[in-house]
């Protein structure tokens, strides 16, 4: 009976974050995976088969076990956050009276600078094959990400109608279905129009309305976008991480370095909190330190 109740609560919680909180499918899957992992731990270690009625002692021992297995603090903190959200939901639904997460704190983790591609490396990016569909498409994928800072999921969701040629802007559907408007340059707009003309010749009867498509004229997968970006960055930078998200970091960092207002960058990126955008200021400070150490007579002493 308890396993049945656990399953019901889990399904209700997942439905809640999917429909009411409007979390993405990837986020919902991560929450489900974390909760099922904790549920299996309770059964194996405590023979306890009702995750909703877990105790603080059980949660603490779970965290210790994860740490002993060598999991990074960042990964453990994500699991803690999942449990905190789940038990908050259980409190709201009056399934429990006290959350086992009371007094449970996240683990300390070192602050990492957002990885970005230096400007001198970005200037090395070259595209050869004038008029070729794949070249035009790959170039547009890369430039869209770098010039707008949008997420790869937002890029894949773009439709032809989201590009406003008159206002020179793009409508983006971000996290939790929040729409935002991103201004674009005339150069990028011309790239869009040129690509669309070639795309429509290549796939005159394609079965979707997406702006960017794969080699078969179909909807792009996340891995497809990753592969395109990785291949391009591989030829210009030694940066270990070569993902679409690195271009988002690069966009924000370069904008700040050129004097853009941080609140304007916040709006373009779609951050709900300014603190999320402020991670890029650390990159700027590190650059200033490097310039100081290189240029000042006593900088390296």
C-alpha positions as CSV (number, residue, x, y, z in Angstrom):
1,X,0.0,0.0,0.0
2,X,2.8,2.4,0.9
3,X,4.5,1.8,-2.5
4,X,1.2,2.7,-4.2
5,X,1.0,5.9,-2.1
6,X,4.6,6.8,-3.0
7,X,3.9,6.3,-6.7
8,X,0.8,8.5,-6.5
9,X,2.6,11.3,-4.7
10,X,5.5,11.1,-7.1
11,X,3.2,11.3,-10.1
12,X,1.2,14.2,-8.6
13,X,4.5,16.1,-7.9
14,X,5.8,15.6,-11.4
15,X,2.5,16.7,-12.9
16,X,2.6,19.8,-10.6
17,X,6.1,20.9,-11.8
18,X,5.3,20.1,-15.4
19,X,1.9,21.9,-15.6
20,X,1.9,24.5,-12.9
21,X,5.5,25.4,-12.5
22,X,6.0,24.8,-16.3
23,X,9.4,23.1,-15.9
24,X,11.0,21.7,-19.1
25,X,10.8,18.0,-19.9
26,X,14.5,17.7,-19.2
27,X,14.1,19.2,-15.7
28,X,11.1,17.1,-14.9
29,X,13.1,14.0,-15.9
30,X,16.0,15.0,-13.7
31,X,13.6,15.5,-10.7
32,X,12.0,12.1,-11.3
33,X,15.4,10.5,-11.6
34,X,16.6,12.1,-8.3
35,X,13.5,11.1,-6.4
36,X,13.5,7.5,-7.6
37,X,17.2,7.2,-6.7
38,X,16.4,8.4,-3.2
39,X,13.4,6.0,-3.0
40,X,15.6,3.1,-3.9
41,X,18.1,4.1,-1.2
42,X,15.4,4.2,1.4
43,X,14.3,0.6,0.5
44,X,17.8,-0.8,0.3
45,X,19.2,0.8,3.5
46,X,16.2,1.3,5.7
47,X,13.6,-1.0,4.3
48,X,11.4,2.1,4.2
49,X,9.0,2.2,1.2
50,X,7.3,5.5,1.6
51,X,9.5,8.4,0.3
52,X,6.9,11.0,1.5
53,X,7.5,9.9,5.1
54,X,11.3,9.9,5.1
55,X,13.0,11.4,8.1
56,X,15.8,14.0,8.4
57,X,18.2,11.2,9.6
58,X,17.5,9.3,6.4
59,X,18.1,12.3,4.2
60,X,21.4,13.1,6.0
61,X,22.7,9.6,5.7
62,X,21.8,9.7,2.0
63,X,23.8,12.8,1.5
64,X,26.8,11.3,3.4
65,X,26.5,8.2,1.2
66,X,26.5,10.3,-2.0
67,X,29.6,12.1,-0.7
68,X,31.4,8.8,0.1
69,X,30.7,7.6,-3.4
70,X,32.6,10.6,-4.7
71,X,29.8,12.6,-6.2
72,X,30.6,16.3,-6.6
73,X,28.9,18.8,-4.3
74,X,27.2,20.5,-7.3
75,X,25.5,17.2,-8.1
76,X,24.6,16.5,-4.5
77,X,23.1,20.0,-4.1
78,X,20.9,19.4,-7.1
79,X,19.5,16.3,-5.4
80,X,19.0,18.2,-2.2
81,X,17.1,20.9,-4.1
82,X,14.9,18.2,-5.7
83,X,14.1,16.7,-2.3
84,X,13.4,20.2,-0.9
85,X,10.9,20.9,-3.6
86,X,9.2,17.5,-3.3
87,X,8.7,17.8,0.5
88,X,7.5,21.4,0.2
89,X,4.9,20.0,-2.2
90,X,4.0,17.3,0.3
91,X,3.5,19.9,3.0
92,X,1.2,21.9,0.7
93,X,-0.8,18.8,0.0
94,X,-0.9,18.0,3.8
95,X,0.6,14.6,3.3
96,X,3.3,15.5,6.0
97,X,3.3,18.0,8.8
98,X,7.1,18.6,9.0
99,X,9.6,18.5,6.2
100,X,12.6,16.2,6.7
101,X,14.6,18.9,4.8
102,X,14.4,21.3,7.8
103,X,17.9,22.1,8.9
104,X,19.4,20.4,5.8
105,X,21.8,22.8,4.1
106,X,23.4,22.7,0.7
107,X,27.1,21.7,0.5
108,X,29.7,24.4,-0.1
109,X,31.0,24.4,-3.6
110,X,33.7,26.5,-5.3
111,X,32.5,29.2,-7.6
112,X,33.5,28.4,-11.2
113,X,33.9,31.2,-13.7
114,X,31.6,30.8,-16.7
115,X,33.7,29.4,-19.6
116,X,33.8,31.6,-22.7
117,X,35.7,31.8,-26.0
118,X,38.1,34.8,-26.2
119,X,37.4,37.4,-28.8
120,X,40.6,36.7,-30.7
121,X,39.5,33.1,-31.1
122,X,36.0,34.0,-32.2
123,X,37.6,36.1,-35.0
124,X,39.1,32.9,-36.4
125,X,35.7,31.4,-37.2
126,X,35.4,31.0,-41.0
127,X,32.7,29.4,-43.2
128,X,33.5,28.1,-46.7
129,X,31.1,27.0,-49.3
130,X,29.1,30.0,-50.5
131,X,25.4,29.1,-51.2
132,X,25.6,25.6,-49.8
133,X,22.6,24.8,-47.5
134,X,24.6,23.0,-44.8
135,X,27.2,25.7,-44.6
136,X,24.6,28.5,-44.4
137,X,22.6,26.5,-41.8
138,X,25.6,25.8,-39.6
139,X,26.8,29.4,-39.9
140,X,23.3,30.7,-38.8
141,X,23.2,28.2,-35.9
142,X,26.5,29.5,-34.7
143,X,25.9,33.2,-35.2
144,X,22.4,33.0,-33.7
145,X,23.7,31.6,-30.5
146,X,26.7,33.9,-30.3
147,X,24.9,37.1,-31.4
148,X,21.7,36.6,-29.3
149,X,22.9,34.5,-26.3
150,X,19.8,32.3,-26.6
151,X,19.8,28.7,-25.3
152,X,20.0,25.8,-27.8
153,X,16.5,24.7,-26.9
154,X,15.2,28.2,-27.7
155,X,17.1,28.1,-31.0
156,X,15.6,24.8,-31.9
157,X,12.1,26.1,-31.2
158,X,12.4,29.1,-33.5
159,X,9.8,29.4,-36.3
160,X,10.0,31.5,-39.4
161,X,7.3,33.8,-38.0
162,X,9.4,34.5,-34.9
163,X,11.8,36.7,-37.0
164,X,10.5,40.2,-37.4
165,X,12.2,41.8,-40.4
166,X,10.7,45.2,-39.9
167,X,11.5,45.6,-36.2
168,X,14.7,43.6,-36.6
169,X,14.1,41.4,-33.6
170,X,13.4,37.8,-32.7
171,X,10.7,36.4,-30.4
172,X,12.1,33.6,-28.2
173,X,10.1,31.1,-26.1
174,X,12.3,30.6,-23.0
175,X,12.0,28.6,-19.9
176,X,8.5,28.1,-18.4
177,X,7.1,29.3,-21.7
178,X,8.1,32.9,-21.1
179,X,8.4,35.0,-24.2
180,X,11.1,37.6,-24.7
181,X,12.2,39.8,-27.6
182,X,15.9,39.9,-28.7
183,X,17.1,42.6,-31.1
184,X,19.3,41.4,-34.0
185,X,21.6,43.1,-36.4
186,X,21.0,43.8,-40.1
187,X,23.8,41.4,-40.8
188,X,22.2,38.5,-38.9
189,X,18.8,39.3,-40.5
190,X,20.4,39.1,-44.0
191,X,21.9,35.7,-43.0
192,X,18.4,34.5,-42.0
193,X,16.8,35.6,-45.3
194,X,19.6,34.1,-47.4
195,X,19.4,30.8,-45.5
196,X,15.6,30.6,-45.8
197,X,15.8,31.1,-49.6
198,X,18.3,28.2,-49.9
199,X,16.4,26.0,-47.4
200,X,13.1,26.4,-49.3
201,X,14.8,25.4,-52.5
202,X,16.4,22.4,-50.8
203,X,13.2,21.3,-49.0
204,X,10.2,22.7,-50.9
205,X,7.7,20.3,-49.2
206,X,9.2,20.0,-45.7
207,X,6.7,19.0,-43.1
208,X,7.4,21.6,-40.4
209,X,7.5,25.3,-39.8
210,X,10.8,25.5,-37.9
211,X,13.3,28.1,-39.0
212,X,16.4,25.8,-38.6
213,X,16.3,22.2,-39.8
214,X,18.7,19.3,-40.0
215,X,20.2,17.7,-43.2
216,X,16.9,16.0,-44.0
217,X,14.7,19.1,-43.5
218,X,13.5,17.8,-40.1
219,X,13.4,19.2,-36.6
220,X,16.9,19.4,-35.1
221,X,17.8,17.4,-32.0
222,X,19.9,18.9,-29.1
223,X,22.8,16.6,-30.1
224,X,22.6,17.9,-33.7
225,X,23.1,21.5,-32.5
226,X,25.8,20.4,-30.1
227,X,27.7,18.6,-32.9
228,X,27.6,21.7,-35.2
229,X,28.9,24.1,-32.6
230,X,31.5,21.6,-31.3
231,X,32.9,21.1,-34.8
232,X,33.2,24.9,-35.4
233,X,34.8,25.7,-32.0
234,X,37.2,22.8,-32.3
235,X,38.9,24.6,-35.1
236,X,39.4,27.9,-33.3
237,X,39.9,27.4,-29.6
238,X,41.6,25.1,-27.1
239,X,38.8,25.6,-24.6
240,X,37.8,22.2,-23.3
241,X,34.1,22.8,-23.3
242,X,32.8,23.5,-26.8
243,X,29.0,23.4,-26.4
244,X,26.2,25.7,-27.5
245,X,26.0,27.0,-23.9
246,X,29.6,28.2,-24.1
247,X,28.4,30.6,-26.9
248,X,25.7,31.9,-24.5
249,X,28.5,32.6,-21.9
250,X,30.7,34.1,-24.7
251,X,27.9,36.5,-25.8
252,X,27.3,37.8,-22.2
253,X,31.0,38.1,-21.4
254,X,31.8,39.9,-24.6
255,X,28.9,42.3,-24.2
256,X,30.0,43.2,-20.7
257,X,33.6,43.7,-21.8
258,X,32.3,46.1,-24.4
259,X,30.5,48.1,-21.7
260,X,26.9,46.9,-22.1
261,X,24.6,47.4,-19.1
262,X,24.2,44.3,-17.1
263,X,20.4,44.7,-16.8
264,X,20.1,44.9,-20.5
265,X,22.1,41.6,-20.8
266,X,19.8,40.1,-18.1
267,X,16.7,40.9,-20.3
268,X,18.3,39.5,-23.4
269,X,19.4,36.3,-21.7
270,X,16.0,35.9,-20.0
271,X,17.3,35.6,-16.5
272,X,14.6,36.2,-13.8
273,X,17.3,37.2,-11.3
274,X,20.2,39.6,-11.8
275,X,22.4,37.3,-9.7
276,X,22.3,34.8,-12.5
277,X,23.7,37.4,-14.9
278,X,26.3,38.6,-12.4
279,X,28.4,35.5,-12.9
280,X,29.7,37.1,-16.0
281,X,31.1,40.1,-14.2
282,X,33.7,37.8,-12.6
283,X,35.0,37.1,-16.1
284,X,35.4,40.8,-16.7
285,X,37.2,41.2,-13.4
286,X,39.6,38.4,-14.3
287,X,40.3,40.1,-17.6
288,X,41.0,43.3,-15.8
289,X,43.4,41.5,-13.5
290,X,45.2,40.0,-16.5
291,X,45.5,43.3,-18.2
292,X,46.8,44.9,-15.0
293,X,49.4,42.2,-14.5
294,X,50.5,42.5,-18.1
295,X,50.5,46.3,-18.5
296,X,51.5,47.7,-15.0
297,X,55.2,47.9,-14.3
298,X,54.7,46.2,-10.9
299,X,51.7,44.1,-12.0
300,X,53.5,40.7,-11.8
301,X,55.5,41.3,-8.6
